[in-house]
Amino acid sequence: QRSNFMNIGIIVIIAIIVIIGIYIAATYNKLIKSRNTVDEAFSTMDVYLKKRWDLIPNIVSTVKGYAKHEAETLEKVIAARNNGYSSLNTQQKLQANAELGTAIKSLNVVAEQYPDLKANHNFMDLSAQLKKTEEDIANARKYYNAVVKQYNNLTQMFPSSIVASMFRFEKRDMFIVEDTAQREAVKVEF
């Protein structure tokens, strides 16, 4: 009878180990899937951020022709964009694009002062592209932040946080605009 209890005990211990192993494997796979979704969401948003990044020099050069004495504002826009985009890490890209959003607002102010500029076909086309890109960025940011929240919940909530810490899954930053003036959507109204 003692050996029956011993066999049952061994079976229970093995079953517990198997259940824990299955839980760890399932949680690990869920964390991987969630992390990959975050990476995919950032890549999608990054396409729009890069598109905006590349539109800015065209807009600035168009504005320069009309607003020669607005050099300081234009220099700020150029300075916000000057770093090589592809060499930036994720956090630096988010920060650089936040600064670029502020610079675009000051470019809006400059454009308002020049009716001829606002009537320029090239400028109107670039403005429309930028407006569409800003809308795409806003939508991509919402999706990115939603999947980051899900991922962060997995990495921080018990019991999945145990597996996350075992395999070094780290919290990701959301794309949050720090400046309250920037919290409003960048309005492109040249």
N, C-alpha and C positions, 0 to 999 in steps of 0.2 A: 504494500500500500504506500509505503514511503517512496518507492521508486515512481509510482504513478503521480504523486504530488510533485516529485522532482521533474518528471517529464512534462507535466502540465506547466510548471514554473518556467522551464526552458522554452517551451512553446510560446508562453505569454511574453517572455523577454524578447524572443526572436520576433514575434508579431509587433511588439512595441517598436523595436529597432527598425523593422521594415516600414511601419507607418511613419515614423519620424523621417526615414530616408526618402519615402515618397513625398512627404510634405516639403522637405528641403529641396528636392528636385523640382517639384511643381512650382514652388515659390521662386526658385532661381530662374526657371524658365519664364515666369510671369515678369520678373524684374528685367530680364534681358529683353523681352518683348516690349515692355514699357520704355526702357531706355532707347531702344531702336526707334520707337514711335516719336520720342522727344527729338532724337537726332534727325529723323525724317521731317518733322515739323519745322525744326530750325533751318534745315536745308531749303525747304520750300519758302520760308520767310526770307532767307538769305538771298534767294533769287530776286525778290522784289527790292530788298535793301540795296543790292548791287545795281539793279536797274536804275533806282533813284540816284545812287552814287554816280553812275555814268551819265545821267541826264544833266546833272548840275553844271558841268563845264560848258555845255551847249547853251544853257539858259544864261549863265553868267556872261559868256561872250556876246550873246545877243543883247543883253542889258548894257554891257559896256559901251556899245555903239551909241546908245541913247543917253546914258547917264555917266558921262566921263567924270564929273565932279563928285560922284557917289563912290569914289574909290575905296574908302574905308569900309563901307558896308560890303562891297564886293570882295575885298580882301578877307573879311571875316568868313564869308561863304567859302571862298577858296581854301582858307586855312582849315576850316572844319572838314574839308574833303581831301586835303593833301596827302595823308598817309596812304600807302599802298594797301588797298582793301584786302587783297588776297593774303597779305602777310599778317593780318590781324587775327587774334584768337576770338572765340565767340563773345566773351565779355567785352573786349575792345571794340568789336563790331557793333554791339548793342550801344555802347557809350558813344562811339563816333556817330552813329545814326541819330542818337538823341541830340547831339550837338548840331548835326546837320538840319534837324527839324527846326531848331531855334534859328539857324541861319536862313532857312527858307522863309520863315516869318518876316525877317528883316528885309529879305529880297521882295516880298509882297509889298511892303511899305514903299520901297524904292519904285517899284513898277507902277504903283498907284499914282505917282507924281508925273508920269509920262504917258499921256493919252496916245501919242504916236506909237510908242512901244507896244501898248496894249492892242493896237490895231495891226501890228506887224504880223503877217501870216506865219512866219517861222516861229515867232514867239508864241503865238496862239496855239500852234501845233505842239510845241514843247510843253506849254502850260497844260494842255489837255492830257498829254502823256503823263506828266508829273501828277496831275490830279488823279488819274486812274491808278497810277502806281501807289499813291498814298492810300487810296481805298483798299488796294490789294494788301498793302502792308498792315493796315488796321485789321483786316479779316484774318490774315496769317498770324498776327500777334495774338488774337483771341484764341485761335486754335492752339498755337504754341503754348500759351500760358495754361490752357486747359489740360494739355497732356503733361506738362511739367507738374501741375498740381497732382494729377493722378500718380505720376512717378514718385514725387516727393512723399505722398501719402503712403505708398508702398514701402519706401525706405525708412519712414519714421514711425509707422504705426506697429504696435505689437500684434502678433508675433513675427510678422514679415521683416521687421527691423532687425531681428536677430540674424536672419539669413542675409539681409542686405549688408550688415556690418561684417559678417563672416567673409563675404566675397567683395568687400570694399565698394559697394554701390554708394555713391555720394549724392547728396542733395544737389539739385540743379537750380540755377537762378532763373526767375521769371523775367520777361522783358517788361520792366516797369519804368515809366518815365519819372525821374526824380523831381524835376521842377514842376510845381503846380501849374504854372502857365503853359507848360508843354503837355499837360494831361489832356487838354482838349485836342481833338484831331487837328493835324496840320491842315489849314485851309489854304488851298491854292486858288487864289482869286486875283490873278494878275490883271 
